[in-house]
Amino acid sequence: MIALPEKKGLLIFLGLLALVIVVSLAAYQMTGQMDIKERFSHAVGLEHAEDAGKEGSGWFGLSLEGSPLLYGVTLGILAIGCYAAYLHFSV
Amino acid sequence: MAHIHLEDGSFTLVWVVVWWACALLLIGISLYLVRSAQKPDNRRITIAAFCTAAAFAIFQISIPVFGGVHINLTPLIGILTGPAIGSLVVLIINILSAAIGHGGWSMIGANTLVNIAEVAVAYATWRILKPCIPGLFPRAGIATIAGLLCGNIAMILIIVISGVQGVNQGTAQILAGLSLLAAVNMGVAVIEAFVTGMIVTYIGKVRPDLLRGERP
């Protein structure tokens, strides 16, 4: 059984989500299929064609921005830092 | 999420300096607030480190929704670490992102301001809604949507105020184009709201002491 304030919160949240989805879908219909950089360039009026054909690469359509090697190295260093902080501060 | 995906050279040098100066001013205030705390909160520092790693990891991945969008977890950073430490976290993420080739170096100041707006608004919404919405999931979700909406507004304002070099469009056209872009961007706020809500709910169940101001 969900308490009344909890239910009220969920209803507000779901209503907000519905509104956001409707507005987003309407805007998407108006602008069409583009990746984020193309969408940005198009919005401000810049010519941008270098990313054409990039879409759909990677796993399940997921793609990585920037250098994969540097991404892996940076993430590894951050992970080591997190582990050290976790041990040092005994969280 | 809101992030200015423009190349270096899109803003004039004057505006690059202005946005960097504004960002550094806010970072300076955040550093002062963090350092002036009576006792350093080691737990929050560790959470900030985890937030930095998680947000950096997810921010570089383009998700195939509406042609490609990003999640950046800034509202989660705001909820878990607060606006002062959160501001430092987003600066580090923006610097690391530029270092690996995601975003221009000259855009770090502007993008940090956009992300600070997301962090601060999400945190404020999370705190303000506590008396009327005690549930962690809907409150975190609403805070996420509010934060990302304000981030998009900040992004639009920064671009409209700065102008973009090499374009012939007027301010009204740029504003219309960016408003549509922000509306599409908000689509990912739905995913981010669910992700943030689930993470906060999970932390609330297993380690409620890590949620600032929540009763364990």
Contacts between the chains, C-beta under 8 A, distances in Angstrom:
chain1	res1	chain2	res2	distance
A	3	B	134	8.0
A	5	B	132	6.9
A	5	B	133	6.5
A	5	B	134	5.5
A	5	B	135	7.2
A	6	B	133	7.9
A	6	B	134	6.7
A	6	B	135	4.2
A	6	B	138	7.5
A	8	B	132	7.7
A	8	B	133	7.0
A	9	B	129	7.8
A	9	B	132	7.8
A	9	B	133	3.6
A	9	B	134	7.4
A	9	B	135	4.6
A	9	B	138	3.6
A	9	B	139	6.2
A	9	B	142	7.6
A	10	B	135	6.8
A	10	B	137	7.5
A	10	B	138	4.9
A	12	B	133	7.1
A	12	B	138	6.7
A	12	B	142	6.5
A	13	B	137	7.6
A	13	B	138	3.9
A	13	B	141	4.6
A	13	B	142	5.4
A	13	B	193	7.5
A	13	B	197	7.9
A	16	B	141	7.8
A	16	B	142	6.2
A	16	B	145	5.5
A	17	B	141	7.5
A	17	B	145	7.6
A	17	B	190	5.4
A	17	B	193	6.7
A	20	B	145	6.4
A	20	B	186	5.2
A	20	B	187	7.2
A	20	B	189	6.0
A	20	B	190	5.7
A	21	B	187	7.0
A	21	B	190	5.9
A	23	B	183	5.2
A	23	B	186	6.6
A	24	B	66	7.1
A	24	B	183	5.8
A	24	B	184	5.8
A	24	B	186	5.3
A	24	B	187	3.3
A	24	B	190	7.5
A	25	B	187	7.3
A	26	B	183	7.3
A	27	B	180	4.9
A	27	B	181	7.9
A	27	B	183	3.4
A	27	B	184	4.7
A	28	B	66	5.1
A	28	B	184	5.2
A	28	B	187	6.8
A	30	B	180	6.0
A	31	B	180	5.4
A	31	B	181	7.4
A	31	B	184	6.2
A	33	B	66	8.0
A	33	B	67	4.8
A	34	B	67	4.7
A	34	B	68	7.8
A	35	B	62	7.0
A	35	B	67	5.2
A	35	B	68	3.8
A	36	B	5	5.5
A	36	B	62	6.7
A	36	B	67	7.4
A	36	B	68	5.0
A	36	B	69	6.0
A	36	B	70	6.8
A	37	B	5	5.1
A	38	B	67	7.6
A	39	B	67	6.7
A	39	B	181	5.5
A	39	B	184	6.7
A	40	B	4	7.6
A	40	B	5	4.2
A	40	B	6	6.3
A	40	B	181	6.5
A	41	B	6	7.9
A	42	B	177	6.8
A	43	B	174	7.3
A	43	B	177	3.5
A	43	B	178	5.0
A	43	B	180	6.7
A	43	B	181	4.3
A	44	B	6	7.2
A	44	B	10	7.9
A	44	B	159	6.6
A	44	B	164	4.7
A	44	B	167	5.7
A	44	B	169	6.9
A	44	B	174	5.5
A	44	B	177	6.3
A	44	B	178	7.0
A	45	B	164	7.4
A	45	B	167	4.1
A	45	B	168	6.6
A	45	B	169	3.7
A	45	B	173	6.8
A	45	B	174	6.8
A	45	B	177	7.0
A	46	B	6	7.8
A	46	B	10	7.7
A	46	B	164	6.8
A	46	B	166	6.7
A	46	B	167	5.8
A	55	B	64	7.6
A	55	B	67	6.9
A	55	B	68	6.5
A	56	B	64	7.6
A	58	B	62	7.9
A	60	B	64	7.4
A	61	B	63	7.8
A	61	B	64	3.1
A	62	B	61	5.5
A	62	B	62	6.8
A	62	B	63	6.3
A	62	B	64	6.7
A	63	B	61	7.3
A	63	B	62	4.7
A	63	B	68	7.4
A	64	B	60	5.7
A	64	B	61	6.1
A	64	B	62	7.4
A	65	B	60	5.0
A	65	B	61	7.5
A	65	B	62	6.1
A	65	B	70	7.8
A	65	B	97	7.8
A	65	B	101	7.3
A	65	B	102	4.0
A	66	B	60	5.8
A	66	B	97	7.0
A	66	B	100	3.8
A	66	B	101	3.6
A	66	B	102	4.0
A	67	B	100	5.2
A	67	B	101	5.1
A	70	B	99	6.9
A	70	B	100	4.0
A	70	B	101	7.1
A	71	B	60	5.6
A	71	B	100	5.3
A	74	B	56	6.9
A	74	B	96	5.6
A	74	B	99	7.2
A	74	B	100	6.1
A	75	B	53	6.9
A	75	B	56	6.7
A	75	B	57	5.5
A	78	B	49	7.6
A	78	B	52	6.3
A	78	B	53	3.9
A	78	B	56	6.2
A	78	B	57	7.9
A	79	B	53	5.9
A	81	B	49	5.8
A	81	B	53	7.4
A	82	B	46	7.6
A	82	B	49	4.8
A	82	B	50	5.3
A	82	B	53	5.2
A	85	B	45	6.7
A	85	B	46	4.5
A	85	B	49	4.6
A	86	B	46	5.9
A	86	B	50	8.0
A	89	B	42	3.9
A	89	B	43	6.7
A	89	B	45	6.8
A	89	B	46	4.9
A	91	B	42	7.4
A	91	B	43	5.4
A	91	B	46	4.6
A	91	B	47	7.7
